[in-house]
Amino acid sequence: MRKMLCCSVASRSAVSGRGLAAAMVLLLATLLPAAPEAQVREDQPGVYVVQQGDTLWDIARVFLDEPWRWPDLWRVNPEIENPHLIYPGDVVRLRWIDGEPGLVLERGEPSRTMRAVPGDVTRLQPRIRYEPLVSAIPSINLEAVGPFLSSNRVVRPRQLENAPYVVQGDSGRLLTGAGDRMYVRGRDLGEVGDAYSVVRRATNLIDPDSGELLGLEAEEIGAARTISLAGDIATMTVTSSREDIRIGDRILPMEARALDPTFFPSAPTNTVSGRILKVLGGVSQVGSLSVVVLNIGQREGLEVGNVLSIHQQGALVRDRERNEQIRLPSEEAGLLMVFRVFERVAYGIVLEARRPLAVLDEVRNP
């Protein structure tokens, strides 16, 4: 498939006077290793009608051995601008085009328009609906990741230490909630009307191998807005709170983060290797739809949508022949997708867990 594409590119470039560049592309294609192709399941049904509550991952699992490879199989439909916007009632079909598998999307409940034909005969013609009235299905289960897109962030230690802090609540209160006033002290308090997040230091994220402090996990517990300024002290009103705000809680600029339901899975462009640092959500076990923190991030080349294979850490056993303790090799046990990336850490959601998983299990390229 790769060679056919490059030959096509070479042909068009020769016509336009760029034959040399096309020849270089063709040469590179023969030298570089080909990316693994998505494998179609033997028991795939050939056609699937999208149901309410489905995700793209669910649909891809019907057709593919590795559902995260679904973007490789979508065939462009000229009647549909974005094939990743799928709605309940749409039909997904598996077709073979030039010997290669492809997933083709057909809009459900097609509208009919009037088309004039010779002889003053009016014939109804089916056409694709451009604007479905229901919401598109998400790539993954947003209920699992939604809270961690909006309520947590990872910051540098000094960023939190130097941030403005709550001095006390109105009328000497030690605890403050939504609708209350509070007093905040610090530098760079901005202007009246500015909005802020109220955060609380949650966890030091430390690399289990190197001991490096990767960042501080700050839990967002509320939001506030400045109503007056007097030197380095601001009077703020608490616009929302998930729990009581305490003296010493920090104030950080509010992040503008829209909840985008579209995550396009992909393999990392770099070779990456890391570990699961912790499980979010107040649980200790790692399973399907668990949200985990990884000890790798932007500096390792991770991007939102990257898929990683989870390898269960090998057990420690004693070699009785040599009287020493050894660790057995790790085994592939699951799959996760990265949905939020910071400089040195990332958040991921476990999409498959074929074995019991745990903190310190390894993550690698799929």
PyMOL commands that set and color helices and strands:
alter all, ss='L'
color gray80, all
select helices_A, chain A and resi 2-15+19-31+56-63+67-72+142-150+157-161+170-172+298-300
alter helices_A, ss='H'
color red, helices_A
select strands_A, chain A and resi 47-49+91-97+100-106+111-117+121-127+152-155+165-169+175-176+181-185+195-206+213-230+233-241+245-246+250-253+273-279+291-294+307-312+316-319+324-327+331-341+346-353+362-364
alter strands_A, ss='S'
color yellow, strands_A
deselect
rebuild
show_as cartoon
